[in-house]
């Protein structure tokens, strides 16, 4: 029963006379990759735009270019990643801004 599970997650359960926290096994967050986002677009502006489509649950992270040279390991590409809990239940977000 869904209501029993929700109550158990909120309050925890008693196991061998000890209160045990209970967590869900599924993570409702979806990994979002923003492509073609040049560095002059601020993460705050990006978050403000994306927050219309759900709740942002992580920081925006720049994706490294993936160069093997130690001198170029710090170079990032025009992609950023974050995790969101989307309002739409199918878990997909495909849009152009």
C-alpha positions in Angstrom: 0.0 0.0 0.0 1.5 3.4 -1.0 0.3 5.3 2.0 2.0 2.7 4.4 5.3 3.1 2.4 5.1 6.9 2.6 4.5 6.8 6.3 7.4 4.3 6.8 9.8 6.5 4.8 8.8 9.6 6.7 9.0 8.2 10.2 11.3 5.1 9.9 10.7 1.7 11.4 11.5 -0.1 14.6 13.8 -3.1 14.1 15.0 -5.1 17.2 14.1 -2.2 19.5 16.1 0.4 17.4 14.6 3.1 15.2 15.8 2.4 11.6 15.5 5.0 8.9 13.9 3.8 5.7 14.8 5.2 2.2 13.3 4.6 -1.2 15.3 2.5 -3.6 14.5 4.7 -6.6 16.0 8.1 -7.2 13.4 10.4 -8.8 16.1 12.7 -10.2 17.0 12.7 -13.9 20.5 13.5 -15.3 20.1 16.5 -17.6 22.8 17.4 -20.2 22.7 20.9 -21.6 24.6 21.1 -24.9 26.0 24.1 -26.8 26.0 26.3 -23.7 28.9 28.7 -24.1 30.8 29.8 -21.0 29.3 33.3 -21.0 25.9 31.9 -20.1 25.8 31.9 -16.3 24.8 28.9 -14.4 22.2 31.0 -12.4 20.5 32.0 -15.7 20.5 28.4 -16.8 19.0 27.2 -13.5 16.3 29.9 -13.6 15.3 28.7 -17.1 15.4 25.0 -16.2 13.5 25.4 -12.9 10.3 26.0 -15.0 10.4 22.3 -15.9 11.1 20.8 -12.4 13.2 21.0 -9.3 17.0 21.2 -9.6 18.6 18.9 -7.0 22.3 19.3 -7.8 24.8 22.0 -8.8 25.5 22.6 -12.5 28.7 20.9 -13.4 30.9 21.8 -16.5 31.8 18.7 -18.6 35.5 18.3 -19.3 36.6 18.0 -22.9 38.4 14.7 -22.1 41.9 15.6 -23.3 44.6 13.1 -22.2 47.4 15.6 -22.1 48.0 16.9 -18.5 48.3 20.4 -19.9 44.8 20.3 -21.4 42.9 18.3 -18.7 41.3 21.5 -17.3 39.6 22.4 -20.7 35.8 22.1 -20.7 33.5 21.7 -23.6 30.2 23.5 -24.1 28.2 21.0 -22.1 26.9 21.1 -18.6 25.2 18.5 -16.4 22.8 18.6 -13.5 20.2 16.5 -11.9 16.5 17.5 -11.8 13.2 16.1 -10.6 11.0 16.8 -13.6 7.4 17.9 -13.4 6.5 15.6 -16.4 6.3 12.1 -15.2 7.9 10.4 -18.2 11.4 11.6 -17.2 12.3 13.2 -20.6 13.1 16.8 -21.3 13.9 17.9 -24.8 13.8 21.6 -25.5 15.6 24.5 -27.1 16.2 27.8 -25.4 
